[in-house]
Amino acid sequence: MAVPGIGAMAPDFNLPRDGGGRISLADFHGKPLVLFFYPKDDTTGCTAESLAFTALAPEFDAVGAAVIGMSPDSAACHDKFIRKHRLSVALASDEEKTTLQAYGVWKEKSMYGRNFMGVERTTFLIRRDGIISTIWQKVKVQGHAETVLEAVRNLAA
């Protein structure tokens, strides 16, 4: 599926999350939501990205925004990832890949001449009303969380 565009309603989801329970888009109605999709728990880039969002969590909280990471890893895997790196961001588990597909981030990738399906690192900023405000595709981790925080601040202004 194609990535939904800016100005489109964010696709709904209701998924298992770290720590047990479920997490859904509806849980964040009325506040900005940063939804970052990443390939795999406890890999170099994904760990750096999750740590960067964790480091800025108080600043996202200060502007009333929530941050959720999502990957196809299980909720149990997310729990280990959070404990190991002391992460404070919520992590949603999409083992069935339905939400990954709805957001257009489950794509064919290529590495070392081998093609495979995986998550393209992408972040969505979703407004209080559920409309997609900003999309960052093929994210480079360095400085990304700071860029997203600035966009959230501008959205809140």
C-alpha positions in Angstrom: 0.0 0.0 0.0 1.0 3.6 -0.6 2.0 5.9 2.2 -1.1 8.0 3.2 -0.5 11.6 2.3 -0.3 14.8 4.3 -3.8 16.0 5.1 -5.2 12.4 5.1 -6.8 10.8 8.1 -4.2 8.6 9.9 -5.0 4.9 9.6 -6.5 3.5 12.8 -4.8 0.8 14.8 -5.3 -1.2 17.9 -2.2 -3.3 18.7 -0.5 -5.2 21.6 2.1 -3.0 23.3 5.0 -3.2 25.6 4.1 -4.0 29.2 0.9 -5.7 28.3 -2.4 -4.3 27.1 -3.1 -2.6 23.9 -2.5 0.8 22.3 -4.6 2.5 19.7 -4.7 5.7 17.7 -7.9 6.6 19.5 -6.0 6.7 22.8 -4.3 9.9 21.6 -7.2 11.8 20.1 -6.9 15.4 21.2 -3.1 15.5 21.4 -0.4 15.4 18.8 1.1 12.0 18.1 4.6 11.1 16.8 4.4 7.6 15.3 7.8 6.3 14.3 8.1 3.0 12.4 11.4 1.1 12.7 12.6 -2.2 11.4 13.8 -4.2 14.5 14.3 -4.0 18.2 17.9 -3.9 19.5 19.6 -3.1 16.2 22.1 -0.2 15.9 19.9 2.3 14.1 16.7 1.4 15.8 18.3 1.6 19.3 19.8 5.0 18.5 16.4 6.3 17.2 14.5 4.9 20.3 17.1 6.4 22.7 16.9 9.8 20.9 13.1 9.9 21.3 13.5 8.7 24.9 16.0 11.5 25.7 13.6 14.1 24.3 10.5 12.5 26.0 10.2 15.3 28.6 10.2 17.9 25.9 7.5 16.1 23.9 5.5 15.8 27.1 5.9 19.5 27.7 4.2 20.4 24.4 1.5 17.8 25.0 2.6 15.3 22.4 2.8 11.5 22.7 5.5 9.3 21.0 5.0 5.7 19.9 7.4 3.4 18.1 6.1 0.5 16.1 7.8 -2.5 14.5 6.8 -6.1 13.6 8.6 -7.4 16.8 6.5 -9.0 19.5 5.4 -7.2 22.6 7.7 -9.5 24.7 10.6 -8.5 22.5 9.7 -4.8 23.0 9.7 -5.4 26.8 13.3 -6.8 26.6 14.3 -3.9 24.4 12.9 -1.3 26.8 14.5 -2.9 29.8 17.9 -3.3 28.2 18.0 0.3 27.1 15.8 2.0 29.7 13.5 3.4 27.0 10.5 5.5 28.0 8.6 5.6 24.7 5.6 3.3 24.1 6.3 0.5 21.6 3.5 -1.1 19.6 3.8 -4.6 18.1 2.4 -5.3 14.6 3.4 -8.9 14.0 0.6 -9.2 11.5 1.9 -6.2 9.6 -1.5 -4.8 9.0 -0.8 -1.3 10.4 2.7 -1.3 8.8 0.9 -1.9 5.4 -1.8 0.7 6.1 0.9 3.3 6.6 2.8 2.1 3.6 6.0 1.4 5.4 6.2 -2.4 4.8 8.2 -2.5 1.6 10.5 -4.5 -0.5 14.1 -3.6 0.5 17.5 -4.7 -0.8 20.7 -5.3 1.1 23.9 -6.9 -0.2 22.1 -7.9 -3.4 19.3 -9.7 -1.6 15.7 -8.5 -1.8 13.4 -8.9 1.2 10.3 -7.3 2.9 10.9 -5.0 5.8 10.0 -1.7 7.5 11.2 1.5 5.8 12.1 3.8 8.7 9.4 6.4 8.6 7.9 8.9 11.0 4.4 10.4 11.0 3.3 13.5 12.9 -0.4 13.2 13.5 -2.4 16.3 14.6 -4.9 16.3 17.5 -7.8 15.6 15.1 -6.1 12.5 13.6 -4.9 14.2 10.4 -1.4 13.5 9.2 0.6 16.8 9.4 4.1 15.7 8.4 5.8 12.6 7.1 9.5 11.8 7.2 10.4 8.8 4.9 13.7 6.9 4.7 14.7 8.5 8.0 18.4 9.0 8.9 18.5 8.6 12.6 21.1 11.3 13.5 19.2 14.5 14.5 15.8 13.1 13.5 14.2 13.2 16.9 15.2 16.9 17.3 13.7 17.7 13.8 10.5 16.0 14.8 10.3 17.8 18.1 10.7 21.1 16.3 7.8 20.2 14.0 5.7 19.3 17.0 6.5 22.7 18.6 5.5 24.5 15.4 2.3 22.4 15.2 1.5 23.4 18.8 2.2 27.1 18.3 
